[in-house]
Amino acid sequence: MNDMIEIRWHGRGGQGAKTASLLLADAAFNTGKYIQGFPEYGPERMGAPITAYNRISSSPIRIHSNIYEPDYVVVVDDTLLDSVDVTAGLKPEGAIVINTVKEDEEIKKSLKGYSGKVYKIDARKISMETLGKYFPNTPMLAAIIKVSKIMDENDFLNDMQGSFKHKFAKKPEVIDGNMKALEMALKEVKEVK
């Protein structure tokens, strides 16, 4: 299964890391991929660190465990850089995507010598501009699509449009904001130099 991509999400309860991992799984499934999307909880409370996972492959997935050597890591809350080893097991040929406004040098110091690619995005700014509230998961979902190239960006946006129509059937007014957040994030994710 050398075409399998494994992603580990780090966030805090209430930030939507679990939801983003499940939305990614659905979008990949809709392109014909085999998928897994699942969370791991510690203490289940708002603000507590949580981890979520994705496996995406073009062949059946026979592994049913947490992901210990991910290809990609998504950090939804940069305060976790100080308390969680987000680069643990992260493959050097992979990448990490961080929601942060920190300067590049400060980010690198937090990553304990990780030698792979590092990307950043200001998911707070994007969600505030497009949604009027802080929901970092939508921009982070687009950021990992951009960095990992798991699927074509237009296919992703089309799939998410349908997903949001279903998810927000009772609140259609939030669909446009979420779509704008995805589009903006695809453009604004930057490599840390």
N, C-alpha and C positions, 0 to 999 in steps of 0.2 A: 504494500500500500504506500508506495513512494509518492503518490500524488496527493496524499492526505495533508490538509492544512489544519493545524491546531492553534487555537487562540485562547488566551486566558485574559479575563477581564478582572480588574481590581476597582472597586468602588466602595461607596458607603450606602447603607440601607436607605432607600428613599430616593436615590439618584438615578435609578433606572438601568443599572448595569445588567441586571437579570433580564429585564424587558428587552434591552438592546441585543443581548445575546440570542434571545428567542426570535426577535424580528430578523436578525441576520440568518438564523437557521431557516426560518420560513422563506426568506428571499432566495437563499441558496437552493433550497428544496424545489422551489418553483422554476429553477433553471435546470432541473434534472439531476441535481447532486444528491448524494446520500449525506445525511446531516445528523448531528447531535447538538443540542443546546440545553445546558443544565446549570443550575446554581449550586453553590456550597455555602451553607450558612454557619456562622458561629452563633453568638447570641443574637437572636432575632429581634433587633430593635433599630429604630430609626437612627442613622448615623454610625452604626457599628460597621466595621469592615466586612465586606462580602466579596466572594470570588464567584465568577461564572465562567463557563467554558463553552467552546464550540469546536466541533470536528466537522470538516467538510471534505468530501472525497467523491471521486467519480466511480468508485467501486464500493460495495457494501462494507460497513464499518463493523468490525467484530470486537473492538476494544470497548470495555465498559468500566472505565476508571477515571479519576481526575487526570488532568494533564500536567505532567511534571517537566516536560521539555517542549514548551510551546514554540511555534514558529513566530508568533506575534503576541504581544502583550498590549492591552489597552488599559490606561490608568485614567479613570474618570475623575479622580480627586487627587490633586498633586500633594496634599498633606500626607497621603499614604507613602510617599517617597521616603519620609523620615521614619516611618514605623513598620513598614512591610518591605521585605526584599522582593520587589516587583520583578527584578531581573533573574531570580532563581530559575535555573534551568533553561533560560531563554537562549535559543540558538543564535550564535554570532552572525549567521547569514540571514537571520530574521530581522525583526524591527520592533520597536516600542513606540506607541503613540500616547502622548500625555496631554491632558487638558491642563494648560498652565499659561501664565503670563511671565514666568520667570525667564531670566536671561539664559542664553545657551550655556555659558560656563557654570552657572549655578545648577542647571539641570544635570550636566555631566557629572558634577561632584556627587549628586544624590544617587547616581546609578552604579556606584561601586566598581568602576572600571569596565562596565559593559562596552564591548568593542563593536557591536553591530550598529545599524542605523537607528537614529532617534528622530522622532517627529513630534511637533507640538502644534496645538491649536487652542485658541481661546474660545472654548465652548460656552463660557458664561456670556461673553459679549454677543456671540451669535444667537444664543437662545433668548437673551434679553431683547435684542433687536427684532427678532422674528416672531417670538412667542409672548413677549412681555413678562416672562417668568423664567426662573432658572431651572431648566430641564436639560442637563448636559448630555443625556444619553442620545438624543437625536443627532446632534453634531458629531458625537464620537462614533456613532454607527457609520456615518458617511466617511469619516476620517479613516476608519479601518478598511473600508471598501477601496478608498483611493490608494492607500499604502500597500495593501495586500494584493490588489488587483484580482480578488476572488471572482469577480464578475464584472461585466461591462457596466459602466456607470449609468448609461441610459436604461439598460435593462433593470438595474437596481432602482432607479428613480420611478420607472413605470410600475415595478412591482410594489414599491412603497406607497405609491398613489392608491393602488387598489387595497393594500393592507390598511392604510389610514382610513379609507372610506368605510371599510368594515369595522375597524377598531373604534372609530369616532362617529359611528352612525347617528348617535344621539347628540353629538357636539360637532356638526360639520364645519362650524366656524374656525376650528383649530387645524383643519387639514391644510389650508394654504400656508399657515405659519410654519407647520412642520415640514412641508415640502420646501419652503424657502430656506429653512434651517439646513436641510440636507444639501441643497444646491450651493449655499454659501460655504458650508463646511468643505465640500469637495474642492472648492477654489482656495480656501484659506489654510489648509493644513500645510505646514512648512517643515523642511528638514532642518534639524539642529546641526550647526556646523562646528 
